[in-house]
């Protein structure tokens, strides 16, 4: 038998090697495919199990989510004009760049605002002491620290808005306005005029979105005027939160019968308090309680929304609709 040519033997060997390699590759690929199919099957089973448990949003969940998104958008659209108006009203108290006025400029603004508020109180027939300084009596002669004028400007703006609400509500009198001494270190400094110092702290809000500046006002008002005060604070462009209102009736007890008759211009009958009285007195309506004033101590927080932090220069711009 003749030997096969060398080139034919080489070709056969090459085909054999190629066949072995191809078969091995097919076997490896097939094994990978089977593994992928099994993994896919397991994932589908897991998804089916989660779907059976109600993990994925149901149509009702999706509707609730959509309703909440629409409500949030409506709330944001209604709040934005009020926030803008509040910031515009604060601008004169904070200076052109919002970093605070100069010490002399702030002092001049205090003088002007005090005169405006005193005139408004007089027009509304609200009793205010001649030397009342709306929480800033320590600056009657002195100027504020230059580094504190921004915080003092915010407080002056808040007291200005609060006082205007009180006067527009026609309270009977305004005795005190207390504030935190933001110009000093510490939460409740002991220095300062006692009737102006509020032992509280300026508290930052969640996520640094705002700061809450506490104030306390002491005044006299009728129940109707107090109601107007609370409604006025809720409608004010600046944001106020009423923390509490301590009320005390001007009358501590019911007056004696003889006092009531005396106030009505009627003499006590000769038979004493138990004797008969004239028929006119029996028909006379004499209010005993309900028309007196309330001594009110009102604690509020003025909410100042912090401006958004500037975005980094290399930050990506948000996509439209996000």
C-alpha positions as CSV (number, residue, x, y, z in Angstrom):
1,X,0.0,0.0,0.0
2,X,1.4,3.3,-1.1
3,X,2.0,5.8,1.7
4,X,-0.2,8.9,1.7
5,X,1.4,12.1,0.5
6,X,2.7,14.3,3.3
7,X,0.5,17.2,2.3
8,X,-2.6,15.1,2.5
9,X,-1.6,13.8,6.0
10,X,-1.1,17.4,7.1
11,X,-4.5,18.4,5.8
12,X,-6.2,15.5,7.6
13,X,-4.4,16.4,10.8
14,X,-5.4,20.1,10.5
15,X,-9.0,19.2,9.9
16,X,-8.9,16.9,12.9
17,X,-7.6,19.7,15.1
18,X,-10.1,22.1,13.8
19,X,-12.9,19.6,14.5
20,X,-11.7,19.1,18.1
21,X,-11.5,22.8,18.7
22,X,-14.9,23.5,17.1
23,X,-16.5,20.7,19.2
24,X,-14.9,22.0,22.4
25,X,-16.1,25.6,21.6
26,X,-19.6,24.4,20.8
27,X,-19.7,22.4,24.1
28,X,-18.5,25.4,26.1
29,X,-20.9,27.8,24.4
30,X,-23.8,25.3,24.9
31,X,-22.9,25.1,28.6
32,X,-22.9,28.8,28.9
33,X,-26.2,29.1,27.1
34,X,-27.8,26.5,29.4
35,X,-26.5,28.4,32.4
36,X,-27.9,31.7,31.1
37,X,-31.3,30.1,30.4
38,X,-31.4,28.6,33.9
39,X,-30.5,32.0,35.4
40,X,-33.2,33.7,33.3
41,X,-35.7,31.1,34.4
42,X,-34.8,31.7,38.0
43,X,-35.1,35.5,37.6
44,X,-38.6,35.0,36.0
45,X,-39.6,32.9,38.9
46,X,-38.4,35.5,41.4
47,X,-40.3,38.2,39.5
48,X,-43.5,36.1,39.4
49,X,-43.2,35.6,43.2
50,X,-42.7,39.3,43.9
51,X,-45.6,40.1,41.6
52,X,-47.8,37.6,43.5
53,X,-46.9,39.4,46.7
54,X,-48.0,42.7,45.4
55,X,-44.5,44.3,45.5
56,X,-45.0,46.0,42.1
57,X,-47.3,49.1,41.9
58,X,-50.9,48.2,41.3
59,X,-53.1,50.5,39.2
60,X,-54.4,52.0,42.5
61,X,-50.9,52.7,43.7
62,X,-50.0,54.3,40.4
63,X,-53.1,56.5,40.6
64,X,-52.3,57.5,44.2
65,X,-48.7,58.4,43.1
66,X,-50.0,60.5,40.2
67,X,-52.5,62.3,42.4
68,X,-49.8,63.0,45.0
69,X,-47.5,64.4,42.3
70,X,-50.3,66.7,41.0
71,X,-51.1,67.9,44.5
72,X,-47.4,68.6,45.2
73,X,-47.1,70.5,41.9
74,X,-50.2,72.5,42.8
75,X,-48.9,73.3,46.3
76,X,-45.5,74.4,44.8
77,X,-47.2,76.6,42.3
78,X,-49.3,78.3,45.0
79,X,-46.4,78.7,47.4
80,X,-44.0,80.2,44.9
81,X,-45.6,83.6,44.6
82,X,-45.9,83.9,48.4
83,X,-42.2,83.0,48.8
84,X,-41.2,85.5,46.1
85,X,-43.3,88.2,47.8
86,X,-41.8,87.4,51.2
87,X,-38.2,87.6,49.8
88,X,-39.0,90.9,48.1
89,X,-40.3,92.4,51.4
90,X,-37.1,91.3,53.2
91,X,-34.8,92.9,50.7
92,X,-34.7,96.4,52.2
93,X,-33.8,94.9,55.6
94,X,-30.9,92.8,54.2
95,X,-29.2,95.1,51.7
96,X,-28.6,94.8,48.0
97,X,-26.6,91.5,48.3
98,X,-28.7,90.1,51.2
99,X,-25.6,90.1,53.5
100,X,-26.9,92.8,55.8
101,X,-27.0,96.5,56.0
102,X,-24.2,98.6,57.4
103,X,-24.5,99.4,61.2
104,X,-25.5,103.0,60.5
105,X,-28.0,102.1,57.8
106,X,-29.6,99.4,60.1
107,X,-29.9,102.0,62.9
108,X,-31.6,104.4,60.6
109,X,-34.0,101.8,59.4
110,X,-34.9,101.0,63.0
111,X,-35.7,104.6,63.6
112,X,-37.8,104.8,60.5
113,X,-39.7,101.6,61.2
114,X,-40.3,102.5,64.8
115,X,-41.9,105.8,63.8
116,X,-44.1,104.1,61.2
117,X,-45.3,101.5,63.7
118,X,-46.0,104.2,66.3
119,X,-48.1,106.1,63.8
120,X,-50.0,102.9,62.9
121,X,-50.6,102.1,66.5
122,X,-52.0,105.6,67.1
123,X,-54.3,105.4,64.0
124,X,-55.6,102.0,65.3
125,X,-56.0,103.4,68.8
126,X,-53.6,100.8,70.2
127,X,-51.9,101.8,73.5
128,X,-48.1,101.7,73.2
129,X,-45.7,103.2,75.6
130,X,-43.9,106.4,74.5
131,X,-40.5,104.7,74.9
132,X,-41.5,101.4,73.3
133,X,-38.7,100.2,70.9
134,X,-40.3,96.9,69.6
135,X,-37.5,94.8,71.1
136,X,-34.6,97.0,70.2
137,X,-34.3,99.4,73.1
138,X,-30.6,98.7,73.6
139,X,-30.1,100.4,70.2
140,X,-31.9,103.6,71.2
141,X,-28.5,105.3,71.4
142,X,-26.0,102.6,70.4
143,X,-25.4,101.1,67.0
144,X,-25.4,97.3,66.4
145,X,-22.3,95.2,65.8
146,X,-21.5,95.4,62.1
147,X,-21.3,91.6,61.8
148,X,-24.8,91.1,63.2
149,X,-26.8,93.3,61.0
150,X,-28.1,90.5,58.7
151,X,-29.6,88.6,61.6
152,X,-30.9,91.8,63.2
153,X,-32.4,92.8,59.9
154,X,-34.3,89.6,59.7
155,X,-35.6,90.1,63.3
156,X,-36.5,93.7,62.5
157,X,-38.5,92.6,59.4
158,X,-40.3,89.9,61.5
159,X,-41.2,92.3,64.3
160,X,-42.3,94.9,61.8
161,X,-44.7,92.3,60.2
162,X,-45.9,91.0,63.6
163,X,-46.6,94.5,64.9
164,X,-48.5,95.5,61.8
165,X,-50.7,92.4,62.2
166,X,-51.4,93.3,65.9
167,X,-52.3,96.9,65.0
168,X,-54.4,95.9,62.0
169,X,-56.3,93.5,64.3
170,X,-57.0,96.5,66.7
171,X,-55.7,94.9,69.9
172,X,-56.2,97.2,72.9
173,X,-52.5,97.6,73.9
174,X,-49.0,96.2,73.2
175,X,-46.8,95.8,76.2
176,X,-43.8,93.7,75.2
177,X,-42.0,92.1,72.3
178,X,-39.2,89.7,73.2
179,X,-36.6,88.3,70.9
180,X,-33.5,86.2,71.0
181,X,-30.3,88.3,71.2
182,X,-28.8,87.0,68.0
183,X,-26.0,89.6,68.2
184,X,-24.6,87.9,71.2
185,X,-23.1,84.4,71.6
186,X,-25.1,81.8,73.4
187,X,-28.7,80.7,73.2
188,X,-30.1,83.0,75.9
189,X,-27.8,85.8,77.0
190,X,-28.4,87.2,80.4
191,X,-27.6,90.8,79.3
192,X,-30.0,93.2,77.8
193,X,-33.3,94.7,78.9
194,X,-35.3,92.0,80.7
195,X,-38.6,92.8,78.9
196,X,-36.9,92.3,75.5
197,X,-34.9,89.1,76.0
198,X,-36.4,85.8,75.0
199,X,-34.7,82.7,76.5
200,X,-34.9,80.6,73.3
201,X,-32.7,79.6,70.3
202,X,-32.7,80.3,66.6
203,X,-33.2,76.8,65.3
204,X,-32.2,75.5,61.9
205,X,-34.8,73.6,60.0
206,X,-34.5,70.1,58.5
207,X,-32.0,69.8,55.7
208,X,-30.9,73.4,56.2
209,X,-34.0,74.7,54.3
210,X,-35.0,77.4,56.8
211,X,-34.3,79.0,60.2
212,X,-36.9,79.5,62.9
213,X,-36.6,82.8,64.8
214,X,-38.6,82.8,68.0
215,X,-40.5,85.9,69.2
216,X,-43.0,86.6,72.1
217,X,-45.5,89.4,72.2
218,X,-47.5,90.4,75.3
219,X,-50.7,92.4,74.6
220,X,-54.3,92.9,75.6
221,X,-57.1,92.2,73.2
222,X,-60.7,91.2,73.0
223,X,-61.5,87.7,72.0
224,X,-62.6,89.0,68.5
225,X,-59.3,90.9,68.1
226,X,-57.3,87.8,69.1
227,X,-59.1,85.8,66.5
228,X,-58.1,88.5,63.9
229,X,-54.5,88.3,65.1
230,X,-54.3,84.6,64.4
231,X,-56.0,84.9,61.1
232,X,-53.7,87.8,60.2
233,X,-50.6,85.8,61.0
234,X,-51.8,82.9,58.8
235,X,-52.4,85.3,55.9
236,X,-49.2,87.3,56.3
237,X,-46.7,87.1,53.5
238,X,-43.9,86.4,55.9
239,X,-44.2,82.9,57.4
240,X,-45.2,82.7,61.1
241,X,-45.9,79.6,63.2
242,X,-47.9,80.1,66.4
243,X,-46.3,78.0,69.1
244,X,-48.7,78.8,71.9
245,X,-50.9,81.5,73.3
246,X,-51.3,81.9,77.1
247,X,-54.5,83.7,77.9
248,X,-55.7,85.3,81.1
249,X,-59.0,86.9,81.6
250,X,-58.8,90.5,82.7
251,X,-61.4,89.8,85.4
252,X,-60.4,87.3,88.0
253,X,-63.9,86.8,89.5
254,X,-67.5,87.7,89.2
255,X,-68.3,91.2,90.6
256,X,-70.7,91.5,93.5
257,X,-74.4,92.3,92.8
258,X,-74.1,95.7,94.5
259,X,-71.2,96.6,92.3
260,X,-73.2,95.7,89.1
261,X,-76.1,97.8,90.2
262,X,-73.9,100.7,91.1
263,X,-72.2,100.6,87.7
264,X,-75.7,100.6,86.1
265,X,-76.6,103.7,88.1
266,X,-79.1,101.9,90.3
267,X,-79.1,102.2,94.1
268,X,-79.2,99.0,96.2
269,X,-82.8,98.6,97.6
270,X,-83.3,99.5,101.3
271,X,-83.9,96.0,102.2
272,X,-80.3,95.1,101.4
273,X,-79.2,92.7,98.6
274,X,-82.0,90.3,99.5
275,X,-84.7,93.0,99.3
276,X,-87.0,93.9,96.5
277,X,-85.6,96.1,93.7
278,X,-87.4,98.5,91.3
279,X,-89.1,97.0,88.3
280,X,-86.8,99.0,86.0
281,X,-83.8,97.1,87.4
282,X,-85.4,93.8,86.7
283,X,-85.7,94.6,83.0
284,X,-82.3,96.1,82.7
285,X,-79.7,93.9,80.8
286,X,-76.3,94.3,82.6
287,X,-73.4,92.3,81.0
288,X,-71.3,90.8,83.8
289,X,-68.8,88.7,81.8
290,X,-67.8,88.3,78.2
291,X,-66.9,91.9,77.3
292,X,-63.6,92.1,79.2
293,X,-60.1,92.0,77.6
294,X,-57.7,89.1,77.5
295,X,-54.1,89.3,78.7
296,X,-52.3,87.4,75.9
297,X,-48.8,86.1,75.7
298,X,-48.3,84.9,72.2
299,X,-45.2,82.9,71.1
300,X,-44.5,82.6,67.4
301,X,-41.7,81.5,65.2
302,X,-40.7,83.5,62.1
303,X,-39.6,81.2,59.3
304,X,-36.9,82.4,57.0
305,X,-36.3,80.2,54.0
306,X,-32.6,80.0,53.2
307,X,-31.7,80.7,49.5
308,X,-30.7,77.7,47.5
309,X,-27.0,76.9,47.5
310,X,-25.3,77.9,44.1
311,X,-24.7,74.9,41.9
312,X,-21.0,74.0,41.1
313,X,-19.7,75.4,37.9
314,X,-19.2,71.9,36.4
315,X,-22.5,70.5,37.6
316,X,-24.6,69.0,34.8
317,X,-27.7,70.9,33.8
318,X,-31.0,69.2,34.7
319,X,-32.9,67.7,31.7
320,X,-36.1,69.3,30.7
321,X,-39.1,67.9,32.6
322,X,-37.1,66.8,35.6
